[in-house]
Amino acid sequence: MREGYPPAVIMHLDRKKYYRVLKEADRGKPEDFLDFVGRSIERSLIIYLNSLKQDTSKGKQGYISLKEATKHCDYSLEYLSFLARTGKLSAVKFNRNWVTTISAVETYIEEINPKKK
């Protein structure tokens, strides 16, 4: 962080994937490695930001489980999980569980159901 770079925490569960994408990058295909490091940085920053006190006065809370997110939309847990895995819903994985925000769910709904003017 001293040099302006955010920390990238590589989770123990991701060790095999890390070695695989590192080997691919060493062979001249850095795309998967860069994606992996970017996701690790994103997760690290989210963990850091979630440790800060949140302002919940506006009714929007921080990260919620996908199960909790089903209460804010008409989608099933399985469908939200599919959207998270495919990158269509902004979500991150903590340990083995996907988490998202209410605003991310609302944004996805607005994107697939644009209001006609």
N, CA, C and O atoms as CSV, one atom per row, in Angstrom:
chain,resi,resn,atom,element,x,y,z
A,1,MET,N,N,0.822,-1.187,0.000
A,1,MET,CA,C,0.000,0.000,0.000
A,1,MET,C,C,0.870,1.257,0.000
A,1,MET,O,O,0.425,2.327,-0.416
A,2,ARG,N,N,2.098,1.123,0.463
A,2,ARG,CA,C,2.983,2.283,0.486
A,2,ARG,C,C,3.234,2.830,-0.907
A,2,ARG,O,O,3.386,4.039,-1.081
A,3,GLU,N,N,3.278,1.962,-1.890
A,3,GLU,CA,C,3.552,2.377,-3.263
A,3,GLU,C,C,2.279,2.696,-4.034
A,3,GLU,O,O,2.329,2.966,-5.234
A,4,GLY,N,N,1.135,2.667,-3.351
A,4,GLY,CA,C,-0.122,2.999,-4.002
A,4,GLY,C,C,-0.887,1.813,-4.556
A,4,GLY,O,O,-1.922,1.994,-5.198
A,5,TYR,N,N,-0.396,0.600,-4.321
A,5,TYR,CA,C,-1.085,-0.589,-4.811
A,5,TYR,C,C,-1.952,-1.176,-3.704
A,5,TYR,O,O,-1.509,-1.262,-2.558
A,6,PRO,N,N,-3.164,-1.575,-4.021
A,6,PRO,CA,C,-4.010,-2.199,-2.997
A,6,PRO,C,C,-3.540,-3.626,-2.724
A,6,PRO,O,O,-2.921,-4.249,-3.587
A,7,PRO,N,N,-3.826,-4.145,-1.535
A,7,PRO,CA,C,-3.425,-5.521,-1.230
A,7,PRO,C,C,-4.299,-6.523,-1.982
A,7,PRO,O,O,-5.487,-6.286,-2.204
A,8,ALA,N,N,-3.703,-7.624,-2.362
A,8,ALA,CA,C,-4.444,-8.719,-2.996
A,8,ALA,C,C,-4.295,-9.941,-2.106
A,8,ALA,O,O,-3.244,-10.581,-2.095
A,9,VAL,N,N,-5.331,-10.263,-1.367
A,9,VAL,CA,C,-5.298,-11.423,-0.491
A,9,VAL,C,C,-5.746,-12.635,-1.299
A,9,VAL,O,O,-6.861,-12.670,-1.819
A,10,ILE,N,N,-4.866,-13.629,-1.397
A,10,ILE,CA,C,-5.196,-14.864,-2.097
A,10,ILE,C,C,-5.705,-15.845,-1.040
A,10,ILE,O,O,-4.963,-16.249,-0.145
A,11,MET,N,N,-6.963,-16.217,-1.153
A,11,MET,CA,C,-7.579,-17.112,-0.180
A,11,MET,C,C,-6.993,-18.521,-0.313
A,11,MET,O,O,-6.601,-18.944,-1.401
A,12,HIS,N,N,-6.943,-19.227,0.802
A,12,HIS,CA,C,-6.428,-20.594,0.816
A,12,HIS,C,C,-7.210,-21.481,-0.159
A,12,HIS,O,O,-6.628,-22.342,-0.818
A,13,LEU,N,N,-8.506,-21.273,-0.247
A,13,LEU,CA,C,-9.344,-22.068,-1.152
A,13,LEU,C,C,-8.978,-21.849,-2.617
A,13,LEU,O,O,-9.257,-22.704,-3.457
A,14,ASP,N,N,-8.359,-20.717,-2.928
A,14,ASP,CA,C,-8.026,-20.371,-4.314
A,14,ASP,C,C,-6.579,-20.704,-4.687
A,14,ASP,O,O,-6.116,-20.327,-5.763
A,15,ARG,N,N,-5.872,-21.402,-3.813
A,15,ARG,CA,C,-4.448,-21.639,-4.050
A,15,ARG,C,C,-4.185,-22.393,-5.357
A,15,ARG,O,O,-3.317,-21.995,-6.134
A,16,LYS,N,N,-4.925,-23.478,-5.605
A,16,LYS,CA,C,-4.702,-24.260,-6.830
A,16,LYS,C,C,-4.982,-23.427,-8.074
A,16,LYS,O,O,-4.242,-23.500,-9.055
A,17,LYS,N,N,-6.049,-22.635,-8.032
A,17,LYS,CA,C,-6.369,-21.776,-9.178
A,17,LYS,C,C,-5.267,-20.738,-9.380
A,17,LYS,O,O,-4.891,-20.436,-10.512
A,18,TYR,N,N,-4.751,-20.195,-8.276
A,18,TYR,CA,C,-3.671,-19.212,-8.361
A,18,TYR,C,C,-2.455,-19.805,-9.067
A,18,TYR,O,O,-1.889,-19.183,-9.965
A,19,TYR,N,N,-2.059,-21.003,-8.662
A,19,TYR,CA,C,-0.902,-21.642,-9.301
A,19,TYR,C,C,-1.160,-21.919,-10.778
A,19,TYR,O,O,-0.262,-21.772,-11.607
A,20,ARG,N,N,-2.384,-22.320,-11.104
A,20,ARG,CA,C,-2.718,-22.619,-12.501
A,20,ARG,C,C,-2.630,-21.369,-13.367
A,20,ARG,O,O,-2.002,-21.394,-14.426
A,21,VAL,N,N,-3.257,-20.267,-12.925
A,21,VAL,CA,C,-3.240,-19.051,-13.747
A,21,VAL,C,C,-1.852,-18.417,-13.765
A,21,VAL,O,O,-1.484,-17.761,-14.739
A,22,LEU,N,N,-1.082,-18.607,-12.698
A,22,LEU,CA,C,0.293,-18.111,-12.680
A,22,LEU,C,C,1.138,-18.861,-13.713
A,22,LEU,O,O,1.957,-18.261,-14.409
A,23,LYS,N,N,0.933,-20.165,-13.805
A,23,LYS,CA,C,1.661,-20.968,-14.793
A,23,LYS,C,C,1.267,-20.546,-16.209
A,23,LYS,O,O,2.124,-20.449,-17.088
A,24,GLU,N,N,-0.035,-20.293,-16.433
A,24,GLU,CA,C,-0.488,-19.836,-17.752
A,24,GLU,C,C,0.123,-18.482,-18.103
A,24,GLU,O,O,0.512,-18.250,-19.248
A,25,ALA,N,N,0.207,-17.591,-17.116
A,25,ALA,CA,C,0.804,-16.274,-17.361
A,25,ALA,C,C,2.281,-16.413,-17.704
A,25,ALA,O,O,2.802,-15.679,-18.545
A,26,ASP,N,N,2.948,-17.349,-17.058
A,26,ASP,CA,C,4.361,-17.583,-17.346
A,26,ASP,C,C,4.556,-18.120,-18.765
A,26,ASP,O,O,5.622,-17.949,-19.358
A,27,ARG,N,N,3.537,-18.762,-19.298
A,27,ARG,CA,C,3.595,-19.299,-20.664
A,27,ARG,C,C,3.130,-18.283,-21.708
A,27,ARG,O,O,3.039,-18.606,-22.893
A,28,GLY,N,N,2.838,-17.064,-21.272
A,28,GLY,CA,C,2.488,-16.011,-22.223
A,28,GLY,C,C,1.014,-15.695,-22.330
A,28,GLY,O,O,0.613,-14.953,-23.227
A,29,LYS,N,N,0.188,-16.239,-21.439
A,29,LYS,CA,C,-1.251,-15.958,-21.441
A,29,LYS,C,C,-1.628,-15.314,-20.104
A,29,LYS,O,O,-2.103,-16.003,-19.201
A,30,PRO,N,N,-1.420,-13.998,-19.969
A,30,PRO,CA,C,-1.632,-13.342,-18.677
A,30,PRO,C,C,-3.086,-12.970,-18.369
A,30,PRO,O,O,-3.372,-12.505,-17.265
A,31,GLU,N,N,-4.005,-13.162,-19.312
A,31,GLU,CA,C,-5.376,-12.681,-19.131
A,31,GLU,C,C,-6.038,-13.258,-17.883
A,31,GLU,O,O,-6.592,-12.507,-17.080
A,32,ASP,N,N,-5.992,-14.589,-17.704
A,32,ASP,CA,C,-6.636,-15.216,-16.548
A,32,ASP,C,C,-5.961,-14.810,-15.240
A,32,ASP,O,O,-6.625,-14.657,-14.215
A,33,PHE,N,N,-4.646,-14.638,-15.280
A,33,PHE,CA,C,-3.924,-14.208,-14.083
A,33,PHE,C,C,-4.343,-12.797,-13.677
A,33,PHE,O,O,-4.587,-12.526,-12.501
A,34,LEU,N,N,-4.423,-11.908,-14.654
A,34,LEU,CA,C,-4.832,-10.531,-14.360
A,34,LEU,C,C,-6.250,-10.491,-13.819
A,34,LEU,O,O,-6.542,-9.730,-12.897
A,35,ASP,N,N,-7.134,-11.304,-14.386
A,35,ASP,CA,C,-8.510,-11.382,-13.894
A,35,ASP,C,C,-8.530,-11.909,-12.460
A,35,ASP,O,O,-9.253,-11.379,-11.617
A,36,PHE,N,N,-7.744,-12.942,-12.180
A,36,PHE,CA,C,-7.680,-13.527,-10.844
A,36,PHE,C,C,-7.176,-12.512,-9.823
A,36,PHE,O,O,-7.763,-12.362,-8.751
A,37,VAL,N,N,-6.097,-11.822,-10.153
A,37,VAL,CA,C,-5.542,-10.823,-9.234
A,37,VAL,C,C,-6.534,-9.675,-9.041
A,37,VAL,O,O,-6.704,-9.181,-7.926
A,38,GLY,N,N,-7.183,-9.253,-10.116
A,38,GLY,CA,C,-8.178,-8.185,-10.005
A,38,GLY,C,C,-9.319,-8.557,-9.080
A,38,GLY,O,O,-9.755,-7.745,-8.264
A,39,ARG,N,N,-9.808,-9.794,-9.206
A,39,ARG,CA,C,-10.883,-10.252,-8.313
A,39,ARG,C,C,-10.396,-10.361,-6.870
A,39,ARG,O,O,-11.149,-10.077,-5.939
A,40,SER,N,N,-9.154,-10.766,-6.683
A,40,SER,CA,C,-8.590,-10.855,-5.332
A,40,SER,C,C,-8.462,-9.471,-4.706
A,40,SER,O,O,-8.748,-9.290,-3.523
A,41,ILE,N,N,-8.038,-8.507,-5.493
A,41,ILE,CA,C,-7.950,-7.128,-5.002
A,41,ILE,C,C,-9.337,-6.604,-4.661
A,41,ILE,O,O,-9.531,-5.972,-3.623
A,42,GLU,N,N,-10.304,-6.869,-5.540
A,42,GLU,CA,C,-11.676,-6.421,-5.283
A,42,GLU,C,C,-12.193,-7.012,-3.974
A,42,GLU,O,O,-12.767,-6.295,-3.154
A,43,ARG,N,N,-11.994,-8.314,-3.775
A,43,ARG,CA,C,-12.454,-8.963,-2.544
A,43,ARG,C,C,-11.753,-8.357,-1.334
A,43,ARG,O,O,-12.393,-8.117,-0.310
A,44,SER,N,N,-10.446,-8.105,-1.435
A,44,SER,CA,C,-9.694,-7.526,-0.322
A,44,SER,C,C,-10.212,-6.137,0.033
A,44,SER,O,O,-10.362,-5.804,1.209
A,45,LEU,N,N,-10.483,-5.335,-0.986
A,45,LEU,CA,C,-11.003,-3.984,-0.730
A,45,LEU,C,C,-12.400,-4.030,-0.127
A,45,LEU,O,O,-12.735,-3.211,0.729
A,46,ILE,N,N,-13.212,-4.978,-0.567
A,46,ILE,CA,C,-14.561,-5.113,-0.010
A,46,ILE,C,C,-14.488,-5.510,1.458
A,46,ILE,O,O,-15.225,-4.978,2.288
A,47,ILE,N,N,-13.599,-6.442,1.777
A,47,ILE,CA,C,-13.425,-6.835,3.176
A,47,ILE,C,C,-12.997,-5.626,4.001
A,47,ILE,O,O,-13.506,-5.408,5.101
A,48,TYR,N,N,-12.071,-4.848,3.474
A,48,TYR,CA,C,-11.601,-3.653,4.174
A,48,TYR,C,C,-12.734,-2.646,4.357
A,48,TYR,O,O,-12.937,-2.124,5.453
A,49,LEU,N,N,-13.470,-2.378,3.280
A,49,LEU,CA,C,-14.549,-1.391,3.364
A,49,LEU,C,C,-15.675,-1.858,4.273
A,49,LEU,O,O,-16.289,-1.040,4.958
A,50,ASN,N,N,-15.957,-3.148,4.293
A,50,ASN,CA,C,-17.002,-3.664,5.172
A,50,ASN,C,C,-16.608,-3.600,6.635
A,50,ASN,O,O,-17.472,-3.633,7.512
A,51,SER,N,N,-15.319,-3.509,6.908
A,51,SER,CA,C,-14.885,-3.394,8.296
A,51,SER,C,C,-15.099,-1.980,8.836
A,51,SER,O,O,-15.086,-1.766,10.048
A,52,LEU,N,N,-15.293,-1.024,7.940
A,52,LEU,CA,C,-15.561,0.347,8.361
A,52,LEU,C,C,-17.018,0.480,8.768
A,52,LEU,O,O,-17.869,-0.282,8.309
A,53,LYS,N,N,-17.302,1.428,9.612
A,53,LYS,CA,C,-18.677,1.658,10.037
A,53,LYS,C,C,-19.485,2.149,8.845
A,53,LYS,O,O,-19.059,3.046,8.117
A,54,GLN,N,N,-20.658,1.548,8.655
A,54,GLN,CA,C,-21.482,1.896,7.508
A,54,GLN,C,C,-22.602,2.839,7.913
A,54,GLN,O,O,-23.122,2.781,9.028
A,55,ASP,N,N,-22.957,3.706,6.981
A,55,ASP,CA,C,-24.080,4.609,7.175
A,55,ASP,C,C,-25.321,3.923,6.625
A,55,ASP,O,O,-25.506,3.838,5.410
A,56,THR,N,N,-26.169,3.436,7.520
A,56,THR,CA,C,-27.377,2.736,7.087
A,56,THR,C,C,-28.604,3.640,7.156
A,56,THR,O,O,-29.731,3.153,7.075
A,57,SER,N,N,-28.402,4.943,7.304
A,57,SER,CA,C,-29.534,5.854,7.432
A,57,SER,C,C,-30.340,5.961,6.147
A,57,SER,O,O,-31.508,6.348,6.188
A,58,LYS,N,N,-29.745,5.629,5.008
A,58,LYS,CA,C,-30.453,5.733,3.737
A,58,LYS,C,C,-31.211,4.454,3.410
A,58,LYS,O,O,-31.808,4.358,2.337
A,59,GLY,N,N,-31.203,3.473,4.303
A,59,GLY,CA,C,-31.933,2.243,4.084
A,59,GLY,C,C,-31.189,1.218,3.246
A,59,GLY,O,O,-31.666,0.093,3.097
A,60,LYS,N,N,-30.059,1.567,2.705
A,60,LYS,CA,C,-29.265,0.626,1.912
A,60,LYS,C,C,-28.152,0.106,2.808
A,60,LYS,O,O,-27.385,0.877,3.384
A,61,GLN,N,N,-28.079,-1.201,2.913
A,61,GLN,CA,C,-27.030,-1.770,3.747
A,61,GLN,C,C,-25.883,-2.248,2.893
A,61,GLN,O,O,-25.910,-2.119,1.670
A,62,GLY,N,N,-24.882,-2.798,3.534
A,62,GLY,CA,C,-23.714,-3.301,2.822
A,62,GLY,C,C,-24.023,-4.606,2.110
A,62,GLY,O,O,-25.107,-4.783,1.554
A,63,TYR,N,N,-23.083,-5.497,2.133
A,63,TYR,CA,C,-23.238,-6.760,1.418
A,63,TYR,C,C,-24.206,-7.681,2.139
A,63,TYR,O,O,-24.224,-7.767,3.367
A,64,ILE,N,N,-25.004,-8.363,1.342
A,64,ILE,CA,C,-25.983,-9.312,1.860
A,64,ILE,C,C,-25.808,-10.634,1.118
A,64,ILE,O,O,-25.270,-10.673,0.012
A,65,SER,N,N,-26.263,-11.696,1.735
A,65,SER,CA,C,-26.197,-13.004,1.082
A,65,SER,C,C,-27.191,-13.036,-0.076
A,65,SER,O,O,-28.119,-12.229,-0.139
A,66,LEU,N,N,-26.983,-13.971,-0.981
A,66,LEU,CA,C,-27.926,-14.102,-2.096
A,66,LEU,C,C,-29.295,-14.532,-1.589
A,66,LEU,O,O,-30.318,-14.173,-2.173
A,67,LYS,N,N,-29.316,-15.299,-0.504
A,67,LYS,CA,C,-30.605,-15.691,0.089
A,67,LYS,C,C,-31.370,-14.455,0.546
A,67,LYS,O,O,-32.575,-14.344,0.320
A,68,GLU,N,N,-30.669,-13.533,1.188
A,68,GLU,CA,C,-31.294,-12.275,1.613
A,68,GLU,C,C,-31.708,-11.448,0.400
A,68,GLU,O,O,-32.734,-10.768,0.433
A,69,ALA,N,N,-30.917,-11.501,-0.667
A,69,ALA,CA,C,-31.219,-10.728,-1.877
A,69,ALA,C,C,-32.506,-11.196,-2.547
A,69,ALA,O,O,-33.166,-10.412,-3.229
A,70,THR,N,N,-32.874,-12.473,-2.359
A,70,THR,CA,C,-34.120,-12.966,-2.968
A,70,THR,C,C,-35.339,-12.243,-2.406
A,70,THR,O,O,-36.393,-12.230,-3.043
A,71,LYS,N,N,-35.217,-11.648,-1.236
A,71,LYS,CA,C,-36.329,-10.902,-0.634
A,71,LYS,C,C,-36.540,-9.554,-1.314
A,71,LYS,O,O,-37.575,-8.916,-1.120
A,72,HIS,N,N,-35.566,-9.119,-2.108
A,72,HIS,CA,C,-35.634,-7.816,-2.763
A,72,HIS,C,C,-35.908,-7.926,-4.259
A,72,HIS,O,O,-35.864,-6.926,-4.976
A,73,CYS,N,N,-36.190,-9.133,-4.727
A,73,CYS,CA,C,-36.480,-9.330,-6.147
A,73,CYS,C,C,-37.334,-10.587,-6.313
A,73,CYS,O,O,-37.639,-11.277,-5.340
A,74,ASP,N,N,-37.709,-10.868,-7.536
A,74,ASP,CA,C,-38.536,-12.041,-7.825
A,74,ASP,C,C,-37.715,-13.227,-8.318
A,74,ASP,O,O,-38.271,-14.135,-8.935
A,75,TYR,N,N,-36.425,-13.243,-8.068
A,75,TYR,CA,C,-35.552,-14.299,-8.560
A,75,TYR,C,C,-35.238,-15.302,-7.451
A,75,TYR,O,O,-35.219,-14.960,-6.269
A,76,SER,N,N,-34.994,-16.534,-7.854
A,76,SER,CA,C,-34.647,-17.582,-6.897
A,76,SER,C,C,-33.171,-17.478,-6.511
A,76,SER,O,O,-32.386,-16.795,-7.168
A,77,LEU,N,N,-32.825,-18.159,-5.453
A,77,LEU,CA,C,-31.438,-18.210,-5.002
A,77,LEU,C,C,-30.545,-18.819,-6.078
A,77,LEU,O,O,-29.431,-18.346,-6.305
A,78,GLU,N,N,-31.029,-19.862,-6.735
A,78,GLU,CA,C,-30.246,-20.522,-7.779
A,78,GLU,C,C,-29.978,-19.575,-8.948
A,78,GLU,O,O,-28.875,-19.555,-9.493
A,79,TYR,N,N,-30.990,-18.791,-9.334
A,79,TYR,CA,C,-30.814,-17.874,-10.455
A,79,TYR,C,C,-29.840,-16.751,-10.094
A,79,TYR,O,O,-28.996,-16.377,-10.908
A,80,LEU,N,N,-29.954,-16.217,-8.886
A,80,LEU,CA,C,-29.016,-15.176,-8.457
A,80,LEU,C,C,-27.592,-15.730,-8.400
A,80,LEU,O,O,-26.637,-15.035,-8.748
A,81,SER,N,N,-27.454,-16.970,-7.966
A,81,SER,CA,C,-26.138,-17.606,-7.945
A,81,SER,C,C,-25.581,-17.744,-9.359
A,81,SER,O,O,-24.395,-17.507,-9.587
A,82,PHE,N,N,-26.431,-18.125,-10.302
A,82,PHE,CA,C,-26.014,-18.218,-11.702
A,82,PHE,C,C,-25.557,-16.856,-12.224
A,82,PHE,O,O,-24.528,-16.758,-12.892
A,83,LEU,N,N,-26.326,-15.803,-11.917
A,83,LEU,CA,C,-25.965,-14.452,-12.357
A,83,LEU,C,C,-24.628,-14.024,-11.756
A,83,LEU,O,O,-23.812,-13.397,-12.432
A,84,ALA,N,N,-24.408,-14.359,-10.494
A,84,ALA,CA,C,-23.143,-14.005,-9.840
A,84,ALA,C,C,-21.975,-14.756,-10.476
A,84,ALA,O,O,-20.926,-14.168,-10.737
A,85,ARG,N,N,-22.154,-16.050,-10.725
A,85,ARG,CA,C,-21.073,-16.859,-11.315
A,85,ARG,C,C,-20.722,-16.404,-12.718
A,85,ARG,O,O,-19.560,-16.465,-13.120
A,86,THR,N,N,-21.721,-15.947,-13.470
A,86,THR,CA,C,-21.469,-15.528,-14.851
A,86,THR,C,C,-21.098,-14.057,-14.958
A,86,THR,O,O,-20.817,-13.569,-16.053
A,87,GLY,N,N,-21.092,-13.342,-13.832
A,87,GLY,CA,C,-20.682,-11.942,-13.839
A,87,GLY,C,C,-21.766,-10.968,-14.254
A,87,GLY,O,O,-21.487,-9.786,-14.456
A,88,LYS,N,N,-22.990,-11.437,-14.383
A,88,LYS,CA,C,-24.081,-10.546,-14.781
A,88,LYS,C,C,-24.629,-9.761,-13.597
A,88,LYS,O,O,-25.221,-8.696,-13.774
A,89,LEU,N,N,-24.434,-10.283,-12.395
A,89,LEU,CA,C,-24.820,-9.596,-11.169
A,89,LEU,C,C,-23.538,-9.274,-10.415
A,89,LEU,O,O,-22.706,-10.152,-10.183
A,90,SER,N,N,-23.384,-8.019,-10.038
A,90,SER,CA,C,-22.195,-7.619,-9.291
A,90,SER,C,C,-22.225,-8.301,-7.923
A,90,SER,O,O,-23.063,-7.985,-7.078
A,91,ALA,N,N,-21.308,-9.232,-7.720
A,91,ALA,CA,C,-21.247,-9.995,-6.477
A,91,ALA,C,C,-19.817,-10.482,-6.275
A,91,ALA,O,O,-19.038,-10.575,-7.223
A,92,VAL,N,N,-19.491,-10.784,-5.041
A,92,VAL,CA,C,-18.183,-11.349,-4.724
A,92,VAL,C,C,-18.386,-12.562,-3.835
A,92,VAL,O,O,-19.421,-12.716,-3.186
A,93,LYS,N,N,-17.385,-13.411,-3.821
A,93,LYS,CA,C,-17.476,-14.636,-3.046
A,93,LYS,C,C,-16.623,-14.504,-1.797
A,93,LYS,O,O,-15.415,-14.286,-1.884
A,94,PHE,N,N,-17.250,-14.635,-0.638
A,94,PHE,CA,C,-16.547,-14.693,0.636
A,94,PHE,C,C,-16.567,-16.140,1.087
A,94,PHE,O,O,-17.629,-16.728,1.287
A,95,ASN,N,N,-15.383,-16.704,1.243
A,95,ASN,CA,C,-15.252,-18.130,1.523
A,95,ASN,C,C,-15.984,-18.896,0.437
A,95,ASN,O,O,-15.517,-18.932,-0.702
A,96,ARG,N,N,-17.107,-19.503,0.749
A,96,ARG,CA,C,-17.830,-20.261,-0.280
A,96,ARG,C,C,-19.186,-19.655,-0.594
A,96,ARG,O,O,-19.990,-20.280,-1.285
A,97,ASN,N,N,-19.454,-18.471,-0.110
A,97,ASN,CA,C,-20.772,-17.862,-0.272
A,97,ASN,C,C,-20.697,-16.580,-1.087
A,97,ASN,O,O,-19.836,-15.731,-0.857
A,98,TRP,N,N,-21.605,-16.454,-2.036
A,98,TRP,CA,C,-21.712,-15.230,-2.819
A,98,TRP,C,C,-22.450,-14.185,-2.005
A,98,TRP,O,O,-23.418,-14.497,-1.312
A,99,VAL,N,N,-21.992,-12.941,-2.090
A,99,VAL,CA,C,-22.683,-11.810,-1.472
A,99,VAL,C,C,-22.815,-10.706,-2.510
A,99,VAL,O,O,-21.993,-10.584,-3.418
A,100,THR,N,N,-23.845,-9.921,-2.363
A,100,THR,CA,C,-24.105,-8.817,-3.279
A,100,THR,C,C,-24.701,-7.671,-2.478
A,100,THR,O,O,-24.765,-7.739,-1.251
A,101,THR,N,N,-25.130,-6.632,-3.151
A,101,THR,CA,C,-25.786,-5.513,-2.479
A,101,THR,C,C,-27.183,-5.340,-3.049
A,101,THR,O,O,-27.484,-5.813,-4.145
A,102,ILE,N,N,-28.017,-4.667,-2.304
A,102,ILE,CA,C,-29.368,-4.383,-2.790
A,102,ILE,C,C,-29.289,-3.521,-4.038
A,102,ILE,O,O,-30.042,-3.729,-4.990
A,103,SER,N,N,-28.381,-2.555,-4.038
A,103,SER,CA,C,-28.268,-1.686,-5.214
A,103,SER,C,C,-27.794,-2.462,-6.438
A,103,SER,O,O,-28.181,-2.123,-7.556
A,104,ALA,N,N,-26.967,-3.494,-6.260
A,104,ALA,CA,C,-26.534,-4.310,-7.401
A,104,ALA,C,C,-27.710,-5.084,-7.984
A,104,ALA,O,O,-27.831,-5.208,-9.203
A,105,VAL,N,N,-28.570,-5.601,-7.123
A,105,VAL,CA,C,-29.763,-6.315,-7.593
A,105,VAL,C,C,-30.683,-5.347,-8.330
A,105,VAL,O,O,-31.209,-5.669,-9.395
A,106,GLU,N,N,-30.873,-4.161,-7.757
A,106,GLU,CA,C,-31.726,-3.157,-8.408
A,106,GLU,C,C,-31.149,-2.736,-9.756
A,106,GLU,O,O,-31.894,-2.551,-10.718
A,107,THR,N,N,-29.842,-2.586,-9.830
A,107,THR,CA,C,-29.193,-2.219,-11.093
A,107,THR,C,C,-29.402,-3.301,-12.137
A,107,THR,O,O,-29.693,-2.995,-13.293
A,108,TYR,N,N,-29.258,-4.565,-11.749
A,108,TYR,CA,C,-29.472,-5.663,-12.698
A,108,TYR,C,C,-30.910,-5.651,-13.213
A,108,TYR,O,O,-31.144,-5.804,-14.412
A,109,ILE,N,N,-31.860,-5.470,-12.319
A,109,ILE,CA,C,-33.272,-5.448,-12.723
A,109,ILE,C,C,-33.528,-4.304,-13.693
A,109,ILE,O,O,-34.245,-4.479,-14.678
A,110,GLU,N,N,-32.953,-3.137,-13.426
A,110,GLU,CA,C,-33.127,-1.991,-14.326
A,110,GLU,C,C,-32.491,-2.244,-15.687
A,110,GLU,O,O,-33.020,-1.809,-16.710
A,111,GLU,N,N,-31.365,-2.940,-15.706
A,111,GLU,CA,C,-30.686,-3.215,-16.978
A,111,GLU,C,C,-31.471,-4.178,-17.858
A,111,GLU,O,O,-31.482,-4.030,-19.080
A,112,ILE,N,N,-32.125,-5.158,-17.253
A,112,ILE,CA,C,-32.860,-6.120,-18.078
A,112,ILE,C,C,-34.290,-5.683,-18.355
A,112,ILE,O,O,-34.937,-6.207,-19.260
A,113,ASN,N,N,-34.781,-4.733,-17.586
A,113,ASN,CA,C,-36.128,-4.195,-17.792
A,113,ASN,C,C,-36.066,-2.684,-17.971
A,113,ASN,O,O,-36.548,-1.946,-17.112
A,114,PRO,N,N,-35.482,-2.208,-19.072
A,114,PRO,CA,C,-35.399,-0.753,-19.247
A,114,PRO,C,C,-36.797,-0.152,-19.381
A,114,PRO,O,O,-37.672,-0.702,-20.049
A,115,LYS,N,N,-36.973,0.974,-18.735
A,115,LYS,CA,C,-38.275,1.657,-18.799
A,115,LYS,C,C,-38.442,2.303,-20.153
A,115,LYS,O,O,-37.550,2.989,-20.652
A,116,LYS,N,N,-39.595,2.074,-20.736
A,116,LYS,CA,C,-39.885,2.666,-22.045
A,116,LYS,C,C,-40.384,4.082,-21.844
A,116,LYS,O,O,-41.196,4.359,-20.961
A,117,LYS,N,N,-39.879,4.970,-22.680
A,117,LYS,CA,C,-40.279,6.378,-22.568
A,117,LYS,C,C,-41.204,6.742,-23.679
A,117,LYS,O,O,-41.653,7.886,-23.760
